[in-house]
């Protein structure tokens, strides 16, 4: 893995941890959409995404999938689903 790919992976994993905590808290509020941080590979990105809790949980069933702002995909990532305010990718 190149240094660039390592940096991408670290960034995606960091935001996944943050978003998992948000999801834990959102569970207490029901099934309303929750705000999460974009899980893209761009280390300078901290844009927020509104996503239904159920969709977030479904993405988390696969460890190689991430939720990103549309257009934030980088090479070697595959678009899995496109939604109005977010995309789901696989790495």
MOPAC internal coordinates of N, CA, C and O (Angstrom, degrees):
PM7 1SCF
backbone

  N    0.0000 0     0.00 0     0.00 0    0    0    0
  C    1.4539 1     0.00 0     0.00 0    1    0    0
  C    1.5253 1   108.03 1     0.00 0    2    1    0
  O    1.2310 1   120.78 1   -48.83 1    3    2    1
  N    1.3140 1   116.11 1   131.17 1    3    2    1
  C    1.4597 1   121.37 1  -179.56 1    5    3    2
  C    1.5335 1   109.97 1   -73.54 1    6    5    3
  O    1.2310 1   120.16 1   -18.12 1    7    6    5
  N    1.3477 1   117.30 1   161.88 1    7    6    5
  C    1.4722 1   119.52 1   176.61 1    9    7    6
  C    1.5309 1   112.34 1   -57.06 1   10    9    7
  O    1.2310 1   120.66 1   143.45 1   11   10    9
  N    1.3291 1   116.33 1   -36.55 1   11   10    9
  C    1.4659 1   120.22 1   178.94 1   13   11   10
  C    1.5249 1   110.63 1   -65.50 1   14   13   11
  O    1.2310 1   120.14 1   135.56 1   15   14   13
  N    1.3186 1   117.35 1   -44.44 1   15   14   13
  C    1.4558 1   120.95 1   178.97 1   17   15   14
  C    1.5279 1   111.12 1   -65.23 1   18   17   15
  O    1.2310 1   120.40 1   143.13 1   19   18   17
  N    1.3201 1   116.85 1   -36.87 1   19   18   17
  C    1.4757 1   120.79 1   176.84 1   21   19   18
  C    1.5246 1   110.77 1   -63.17 1   22   21   19
  O    1.2310 1   120.74 1   138.13 1   23   22   21
  N    1.3302 1   116.19 1   -41.87 1   23   22   21
  C    1.4722 1   120.91 1   179.30 1   25   23   22
  C    1.5229 1   109.83 1   -64.29 1   26   25   23
  O    1.2310 1   120.28 1   137.24 1   27   26   25
  N    1.3343 1   117.07 1   -42.76 1   27   26   25
  C    1.4652 1   121.08 1   177.34 1   29   27   26
  C    1.5272 1   110.45 1   -58.76 1   30   29   27
  O    1.2310 1   120.79 1   131.85 1   31   30   29
  N    1.3194 1   116.09 1   -48.15 1   31   30   29
  C    1.4606 1   120.79 1  -177.36 1   33   31   30
  C    1.5279 1   110.97 1   -62.89 1   34   33   31
  O    1.2310 1   119.86 1   137.08 1   35   34   33
  N    1.3223 1   117.87 1   -42.92 1   35   34   33
  C    1.4736 1   121.12 1   178.66 1   37   35   34
  C    1.5250 1   110.70 1   -61.80 1   38   37   35
  O    1.2310 1   120.38 1   137.39 1   39   38   37
  N    1.3284 1   116.88 1   -42.61 1   39   38   37
  C    1.4618 1   120.80 1  -179.64 1   41   39   38
  C    1.5266 1   110.57 1   -63.39 1   42   41   39
  O    1.2310 1   120.38 1   134.39 1   43   42   41
  N    1.3248 1   116.87 1   -45.61 1   43   42   41
  C    1.4561 1   120.05 1  -178.93 1   45   43   42
  C    1.5300 1   110.99 1   -64.37 1   46   45   43
  O    1.2310 1   119.95 1   139.06 1   47   46   45
  N    1.3133 1   117.70 1   -40.94 1   47   46   45
  C    1.4631 1   121.18 1   179.75 1   49   47   46
  C    1.5329 1   111.53 1   -67.31 1   50   49   47
  O    1.2310 1   119.88 1   141.43 1   51   50   49
  N    1.3296 1   117.84 1   -38.57 1   51   50   49
  C    1.4674 1   121.30 1   178.52 1   53   51   50
  C    1.5219 1   110.08 1   -60.40 1   54   53   51
  O    1.2310 1   120.20 1   130.60 1   55   54   53
  N    1.3365 1   117.22 1   -49.40 1   55   54   53
  C    1.4542 1   119.51 1  -178.33 1   57   55   54
  C    1.5186 1   111.48 1   -70.11 1   58   57   55
  O    1.2310 1   119.98 1   151.72 1   59   58   57
  N    1.3214 1   117.64 1   -28.28 1   59   58   57
  C    1.4667 1   119.36 1   175.02 1   61   59   58
  C    1.5249 1   109.23 1   -63.52 1   62   61   59
  O    1.2310 1   119.64 1   137.59 1   63   62   61
  N    1.3311 1   118.30 1   -42.41 1   63   62   61
  C    1.4698 1   121.35 1   178.82 1   65   63   62
  C    1.5264 1   110.52 1   -61.79 1   66   65   63
  O    1.2310 1   120.28 1   134.57 1   67   66   65
  N    1.3249 1   117.06 1   -45.43 1   67   66   65
  C    1.4689 1   121.30 1   178.52 1   69   67   66
  C    1.5266 1   109.57 1   -59.57 1   70   69   67
  O    1.2310 1   120.39 1   133.13 1   71   70   69
  N    1.3159 1   116.85 1   -46.87 1   71   70   69
  C    1.4614 1   120.93 1  -177.25 1   73   71   70
  C    1.5218 1   112.49 1   -68.44 1   74   73   71
  O    1.2310 1   119.91 1   147.90 1   75   74   73
  N    1.3172 1   117.77 1   -32.10 1   75   74   73
  C    1.4646 1   120.14 1   175.93 1   77   75   74
  C    1.5256 1   110.31 1   -63.35 1   78   77   75
  O    1.2310 1   120.10 1   141.40 1   79   78   77
  N    1.3145 1   117.41 1   -38.60 1   79   78   77
  C    1.4767 1   121.00 1   176.44 1   81   79   78
  C    1.5207 1   110.89 1   -65.41 1   82   81   79
  O    1.2310 1   120.73 1   137.74 1   83   82   81
  N    1.3267 1   116.22 1   -42.26 1   83   82   81
  C    1.4682 1   120.34 1   177.44 1   85   83   82
  C    1.5258 1   109.35 1   -60.20 1   86   85   83
  O    1.2310 1   120.33 1   137.54 1   87   86   85
  N    1.3273 1   116.98 1   -42.46 1   87   86   85
  C    1.4658 1   120.94 1  -179.45 1   89   87   86
  C    1.5210 1   111.26 1   -63.25 1   90   89   87
  O    1.2310 1   120.27 1   142.22 1   91   90   89
  N    1.3245 1   117.08 1   -37.78 1   91   90   89
  C    1.4681 1   120.46 1   177.15 1   93   91   90
  C    1.5240 1   110.09 1   -59.60 1   94   93   91
  O    1.2310 1   120.56 1   135.11 1   95   94   93
  N    1.3214 1   116.53 1   -44.89 1   95   94   93
  C    1.4643 1   120.74 1   179.53 1   97   95   94
  C    1.5198 1   111.39 1   -69.42 1   98   97   95
  O    1.2310 1   120.11 1   140.88 1   99   98   97
  N    1.3234 1   117.39 1   -39.12 1   99   98   97
  C    1.4624 1   121.44 1  -178.72 1  101   99   98
  C    1.5218 1   111.43 1   -63.23 1  102  101   99
  O    1.2310 1   120.22 1   149.78 1  103  102  101
  N    1.3085 1   117.19 1   -30.22 1  103  102  101
  C    1.4595 1   121.13 1   179.38 1  105  103  102
  C    1.5254 1   110.78 1   -58.01 1  106  105  103
  O    1.2310 1   120.71 1   146.51 1  107  106  105
  N    1.3094 1   116.26 1   -33.49 1  107  106  105
  C    1.4632 1   120.73 1  -179.92 1  109  107  106
  C    1.5313 1   111.97 1   -69.21 1  110  109  107
  O    1.2310 1   120.46 1   158.99 1  111  110  109
  N    1.3441 1   116.73 1   -21.01 1  111  110  109
  C    1.4610 1   120.53 1  -177.75 1  113  111  110
  C    1.5127 1   112.66 1   -99.84 1  114  113  111
  O    1.2310 1   119.16 1  -174.72 1  115  114  113
  N    1.2976 1   119.21 1     5.28 1  115  114  113
  C    1.4562 1   121.80 1   178.95 1  117  115  114
  C    1.5134 1   112.78 1    95.47 1  118  117  115
  O    1.2310 1   120.87 1    29.17 1  119  118  117
  N    1.3139 1   115.94 1  -150.83 1  119  118  117
  C    1.4577 1   120.60 1  -172.66 1  121  119  118
  C    1.5276 1   113.38 1  -102.84 1  122  121  119
  O    1.2310 1   119.70 1  -157.82 1  123  122  121
  N    1.3065 1   118.17 1    22.18 1  123  122  121
  C    1.4539 1   120.98 1   178.08 1  125  123  122
  C    1.5295 1   109.52 1   -67.90 1  126  125  123
  O    1.2310 1   120.42 1   -25.50 1  127  126  125
  N    1.3371 1   116.79 1   154.50 1  127  126  125
  C    1.4716 1   118.00 1   174.79 1  129  127  126
  C    1.5276 1   110.05 1   -58.40 1  130  129  127
  O    1.2310 1   121.35 1   -33.42 1  131  130  129
  N    1.3211 1   115.02 1   146.58 1  131  130  129
  C    1.4582 1   120.33 1   178.62 1  133  131  130
  C    1.5181 1   109.04 1  -119.60 1  134  133  131
  O    1.2310 1   120.66 1   -24.54 1  135  134  133
  N    1.3173 1   116.35 1   155.46 1  135  134  133
  C    1.4581 1   121.81 1   177.36 1  137  135  134
  C    1.5076 1   109.76 1   -93.55 1  138  137  135
  O    1.2310 1   120.43 1   -53.07 1  139  138  137
  N    1.3348 1   116.78 1   126.93 1  139  138  137
  C    1.4593 1   121.20 1   176.47 1  141  139  138
  C    1.5222 1   108.86 1  -126.37 1  142  141  139
  O    1.2310 1   120.95 1   -13.70 1  143  142  141
  N    1.3172 1   115.78 1   166.30 1  143  142  141
  C    1.4541 1   122.11 1   177.87 1  145  143  142
  C    1.5282 1   108.42 1   -88.56 1  146  145  143
  O    1.2310 1   120.47 1   -42.83 1  147  146  145
  N    1.3256 1   116.72 1   137.17 1  147  146  145
  C    1.4627 1   121.98 1   177.16 1  149  147  146
  C    1.5286 1   109.23 1   -52.99 1  150  149  147
  O    1.2310 1   120.43 1   -47.73 1  151  150  149
  N    1.3139 1   116.78 1   132.27 1  151  150  149
  C    1.4607 1   122.31 1  -177.14 1  153  151  150
  C    1.5225 1   112.38 1   -98.91 1  154  153  151
  O    1.2310 1   120.54 1  -153.61 1  155  154  153
  N    1.3226 1   116.57 1    26.39 1  155  154  153
  C    1.4603 1   120.50 1  -178.69 1  157  155  154
  C    1.5296 1   110.62 1   -70.95 1  158  157  155
  O    1.2310 1   121.41 1    -9.33 1  159  158  157
  N    1.3251 1   114.91 1   170.67 1  159  158  157
  C    1.4586 1   121.59 1  -177.59 1  161  159  158
  C    1.5268 1   112.90 1   -78.75 1  162  161  159
  O    1.2310 1   119.60 1   167.94 1  163  162  161
  N    1.3305 1   118.37 1   -12.06 1  163  162  161
  C    1.4569 1   122.24 1  -177.92 1  165  163  162
  C    1.5301 1   110.02 1   -70.86 1  166  165  163
  O    1.2310 1   120.31 1   -66.71 1  167  166  165
  N    1.3222 1   117.01 1   113.29 1  167  166  165
  C    1.4641 1   121.12 1  -176.57 1  169  167  166
  C    1.5286 1   112.79 1   -66.06 1  170  169  167
  O    1.2310 1   119.46 1   163.16 1  171  170  169
  N    1.3199 1   118.64 1   -16.84 1  171  170  169
  C    1.4583 1   121.34 1   178.95 1  173  171  170
  C    1.5182 1   113.82 1   -93.47 1  174  173  171
  O    1.2310 1   119.82 1   178.30 1  175  174  173
  N    1.3168 1   117.94 1    -1.70 1  175  174  173
  C    1.4633 1   121.42 1  -176.53 1  177  175  174
  C    1.5252 1   110.48 1   -89.23 1  178  177  175
  O    1.2310 1   120.89 1   -47.32 1  179  178  177
  N    1.3105 1   115.91 1   132.68 1  179  178  177
  C    1.4668 1   122.10 1   173.61 1  181  179  178
  C    1.5294 1   109.32 1  -141.08 1  182  181  179
  O    1.2310 1   120.74 1  -148.41 1  183  182  181
  N    1.3423 1   116.20 1    31.59 1  183  182  181
  C    1.4577 1   120.63 1  -179.24 1  185  183  182
  C    1.5199 1   110.24 1   -70.09 1  186  185  183
  O    1.2310 1   121.25 1   -32.28 1  187  186  185
  N    1.3201 1   115.22 1   147.72 1  187  186  185
  C    1.4574 1   121.69 1  -179.06 1  189  187  186
  C    1.5254 1   111.06 1   -94.59 1  190  189  187
  O    1.2310 1   121.49 1   -33.99 1  191  190  189
  N    1.3307 1   114.75 1   146.01 1  191  190  189
  C    1.4558 1   123.22 1   179.48 1  193  191  190
  C    1.5224 1   107.95 1  -125.86 1  194  193  191
  O    1.2310 1   120.43 1   -44.07 1  195  194  193
  N    1.3275 1   116.78 1   135.93 1  195  194  193
  C    1.4660 1   121.46 1   172.01 1  197  195  194
  C    1.5271 1   107.53 1   -93.94 1  198  197  195
  O    1.2310 1   120.48 1   -54.82 1  199  198  197
  N    1.3219 1   116.69 1   125.18 1  199  198  197
  C    1.4605 1   121.36 1  -177.61 1  201  199  198
  C    1.5293 1   108.77 1  -143.16 1  202  201  199
  O    1.2310 1   119.82 1   -41.97 1  203  202  201
  N    1.3239 1   117.94 1   138.03 1  203  202  201
  C    1.4665 1   119.38 1   174.96 1  205  203  202
  C    1.5336 1   110.53 1   -61.32 1  206  205  203
  O    1.2310 1   120.71 1   -38.98 1  207  206  205
  N    1.3138 1   116.25 1   141.02 1  207  206  205
  C    1.4723 1   121.45 1  -178.76 1  209  207  206
  C    1.5291 1   110.35 1   -54.72 1  210  209  207
  O    1.2310 1   120.04 1   138.91 1  211  210  209
  N    1.3242 1   117.53 1   -41.09 1  211  210  209
  C    1.4732 1   120.75 1  -178.73 1  213  211  210
  C    1.5271 1   111.66 1   -62.14 1  214  213  211
  O    1.2310 1   120.47 1   140.01 1  215  214  213
  N    1.3406 1   116.72 1   -39.99 1  215  214  213
  C    1.4645 1   120.05 1   178.63 1  217  215  214
  C    1.5194 1   110.85 1   -65.99 1  218  217  215
  O    1.2310 1   120.80 1   138.80 1  219  218  217
  N    1.3334 1   116.08 1   -41.20 1  219  218  217
  C    1.4664 1   119.64 1   179.17 1  221  219  218
  C    1.5284 1   110.26 1   -61.80 1  222  221  219
  O    1.2310 1   120.39 1   135.01 1  223  222  221
  N    1.3025 1   116.87 1   -44.99 1  223  222  221
  C    1.4732 1   120.23 1   179.21 1  225  223  222
  C    1.5254 1   111.33 1   -61.57 1  226  225  223
  O    1.2310 1   120.45 1   140.94 1  227  226  225
  N    1.3278 1   116.74 1   -39.06 1  227  226  225
  C    1.4679 1   120.97 1   179.04 1  229  227  226
  C    1.5309 1   110.81 1   -63.33 1  230  229  227
  O    1.2310 1   120.31 1   138.32 1  231  230  229
  N    1.3381 1   117.01 1   -41.68 1  231  230  229
  C    1.4678 1   120.83 1   177.98 1  233  231  230
  C    1.5176 1   109.89 1   -61.36 1  234  233  231
  O    1.2310 1   120.53 1   139.93 1  235  234  233
  N    1.3246 1   116.60 1   -40.07 1  235  234  233
  C    1.4641 1   121.41 1  -177.03 1  237  235  234
  C    1.5299 1   113.72 1   -68.58 1  238  237  235
  O    1.2310 1   119.87 1   167.63 1  239  238  237
  N    1.2997 1   117.86 1   -12.37 1  239  238  237
  C    1.4584 1   120.23 1   177.74 1  241  239  238
  C    1.5280 1   111.65 1   -67.56 1  242  241  239
  O    1.2310 1   120.28 1   163.08 1  243  242  241
  N    1.3171 1   117.07 1   -16.92 1  243  242  241
  C    1.4599 1   122.18 1   176.98 1  245  243  242
  C    1.5244 1   108.36 1  -120.06 1  246  245  243
  O    1.2310 1   120.16 1   -61.03 1  247  246  245
  N    1.3182 1   117.30 1   118.97 1  247  246  245
  C    1.4714 1   120.67 1  -174.63 1  249  247  246
  C    1.5248 1   113.77 1   -65.80 1  250  249  247
  O    1.2310 1   119.66 1   161.66 1  251  250  249
  N    1.3215 1   118.25 1   -18.34 1  251  250  249
  C    1.4575 1   120.82 1  -178.71 1  253  251  250
  C    1.5098 1   114.64 1   -96.08 1  254  253  251
  O    1.2310 1   120.16 1  -169.41 1  255  254  253
  N    1.3371 1   117.31 1    10.59 1  255  254  253
  C    1.4655 1   120.75 1  -179.09 1  257  255  254
  C    1.5251 1   110.64 1  -108.30 1  258  257  255
  O    1.2310 1   121.82 1   -34.25 1  259  258  257
  N    1.3393 1   114.12 1   145.75 1  259  258  257
  C    1.4625 1   121.08 1  -177.42 1  261  259  258
  C    1.5213 1   109.87 1  -139.52 1  262  261  259
  O    1.2310 1   120.95 1   -23.61 1  263  262  261
  N    1.3353 1   115.79 1   156.39 1  263  262  261
  C    1.4603 1   123.21 1   178.18 1  265  263  262
  C    1.5213 1   107.83 1  -105.25 1  266  265  263
  O    1.2310 1   120.93 1   -54.22 1  267  266  265
  N    1.3336 1   115.83 1   125.78 1  267  266  265
  C    1.4650 1   119.87 1  -177.43 1  269  267  266
  C    1.5284 1   110.81 1  -134.22 1  270  269  267
  O    1.2310 1   121.01 1   -17.26 1  271  270  269
  N    1.3249 1   115.67 1   162.74 1  271  270  269
  C    1.4607 1   122.79 1   171.70 1  273  271  270
  C    1.5310 1   107.44 1   -67.61 1  274  273  271
  O    1.2310 1   119.31 1   -41.36 1  275  274  273
  N    1.3389 1   118.92 1   138.64 1  275  274  273
  C    1.4653 1   119.43 1   177.09 1  277  275  274
  C    1.5338 1   111.14 1   -53.16 1  278  277  275
  O    1.2310 1   121.31 1   -45.86 1  279  278  277
  N    1.3300 1   115.10 1   134.14 1  279  278  277
  C    1.4637 1   120.54 1   179.54 1  281  279  278
  C    1.5176 1   114.20 1    93.44 1  282  281  279
  O    1.2310 1   119.41 1   173.89 1  283  282  281
  N    1.3331 1   118.74 1    -6.11 1  283  282  281
  C    1.4599 1   121.23 1  -178.33 1  285  283  282
  C    1.5268 1   113.50 1   -91.27 1  286  285  283
  O    1.2310 1   120.19 1  -170.15 1  287  286  285
  N    1.3144 1   117.24 1     9.85 1  287  286  285
  C    1.4595 1   121.25 1  -179.79 1  289  287  286
  C    1.5363 1   109.78 1   -71.91 1  290  289  287
  O    1.2310 1   120.30 1   -36.90 1  291  290  289
  N    1.3258 1   117.03 1   143.10 1  291  290  289
  C    1.4621 1   122.16 1   176.45 1  293  291  290
  C    1.5233 1   108.76 1  -117.99 1  294  293  291
  O    1.2310 1   121.40 1   -11.47 1  295  294  293
  N    1.3243 1   114.92 1   168.53 1  295  294  293
  C    1.4677 1   117.93 1  -179.07 1  297  295  294
  C    1.5160 1   110.48 1   -59.13 1  298  297  295
  O    1.2310 1   120.85 1   -26.99 1  299  298  297
  N    1.2955 1   115.98 1   153.01 1  299  298  297
  C    1.4655 1   125.04 1  -176.93 1  301  299  298
  C    1.5293 1   112.75 1    75.15 1  302  301  299
  O    1.2310 1   119.33 1  -176.11 1  303  302  301
  N    1.3256 1   118.89 1     3.89 1  303  302  301
  C    1.4609 1   121.99 1   173.14 1  305  303  302
  C    1.5287 1   107.65 1  -107.71 1  306  305  303
  O    1.2310 1   120.77 1   -29.96 1  307  306  305
  N    1.3107 1   116.14 1   150.04 1  307  306  305
  C    1.4597 1   121.04 1  -178.11 1  309  307  306
  C    1.5228 1   109.53 1  -118.20 1  310  309  307
  O    1.2310 1   120.52 1   -48.95 1  311  310  309
  N    1.3186 1   116.60 1   131.05 1  311  310  309
  C    1.4578 1   121.86 1   176.10 1  313  311  310
  C    1.5237 1   108.59 1   -73.71 1  314  313  311
  O    1.2310 1   120.65 1   -56.01 1  315  314  313
  N    1.3295 1   116.37 1   123.99 1  315  314  313
  C    1.4601 1   122.54 1  -179.80 1  317  315  314
  C    1.5231 1   110.75 1   -99.49 1  318  317  315
  O    1.2310 1   120.78 1   131.96 1  319  318  317
  N    1.3385 1   116.12 1   -48.04 1  319  318  317
  C    1.4714 1   121.48 1   179.53 1  321  319  318
  C    1.5116 1   109.40 1  -143.12 1  322  321  319
  O    1.2310 1   121.34 1   -33.61 1  323  322  321
  N    1.3284 1   115.04 1   146.39 1  323  322  321
  C    1.4651 1   121.15 1   175.49 1  325  323  322
  C    1.5216 1   107.60 1  -117.77 1  326  325  323
  O    1.2310 1   120.99 1   -50.04 1  327  326  325
  N    1.3405 1   115.72 1   129.96 1  327  326  325
  C    1.4632 1   122.48 1   176.74 1  329  327  326
  C    1.5255 1   107.54 1  -124.19 1  330  329  327
  O    1.2310 1   120.24 1    -6.80 1  331  330  329
  N    1.3108 1   117.15 1   173.20 1  331  330  329
  C    1.4694 1   120.83 1  -176.64 1  333  331  330
  C    1.5238 1   112.48 1   -59.48 1  334  333  331
  O    1.2310 1   119.88 1   136.99 1  335  334  333
  N    1.3353 1   117.83 1   -43.01 1  335  334  333
  C    1.4654 1   119.58 1  -174.18 1  337  335  334
  C    1.5313 1   113.93 1  -115.93 1  338  337  335
  O    1.2310 1   120.06 1  -177.86 1  339  338  337
  N    1.3214 1   117.49 1     2.14 1  339  338  337
  C    1.4621 1   119.88 1   178.78 1  341  339  338
  C    1.5221 1   110.88 1  -158.74 1  342  341  339
  O    1.2310 1   121.61 1   -21.11 1  343  342  341
  N    1.3305 1   114.53 1   158.89 1  343  342  341
  C    1.4516 1   122.19 1   173.21 1  345  343  342
  C    1.5247 1   108.78 1  -118.47 1  346  345  343
  O    1.2310 1   120.88 1   -25.92 1  347  346  345
  N    1.3239 1   115.92 1   154.08 1  347  346  345
  C    1.4603 1   121.37 1   173.91 1  349  347  346
  C    1.5251 1   105.81 1  -112.86 1  350  349  347
  O    1.2310 1   121.22 1   -52.58 1  351  350  349
  N    1.3370 1   115.26 1   127.42 1  351  350  349
  C    1.4597 1   120.89 1  -178.14 1  353  351  350
  C    1.5204 1   110.42 1  -121.09 1  354  353  351
  O    1.2310 1   121.51 1   -16.25 1  355  354  353
  N    1.3109 1   114.72 1   163.75 1  355  354  353
  C    1.4470 1   122.21 1   174.62 1  357  355  354
  C    1.5204 1   108.09 1  -123.70 1  358  357  355
  O    1.2310 1   120.69 1   -40.69 1  359  358  357
  N    1.3232 1   116.28 1   139.31 1  359  358  357
  C    1.4638 1   121.24 1   177.95 1  361  359  358
  C    1.5039 1   110.49 1  -113.56 1  362  361  359
  O    1.2310 1   120.10 1   180.00 1  363  362  361

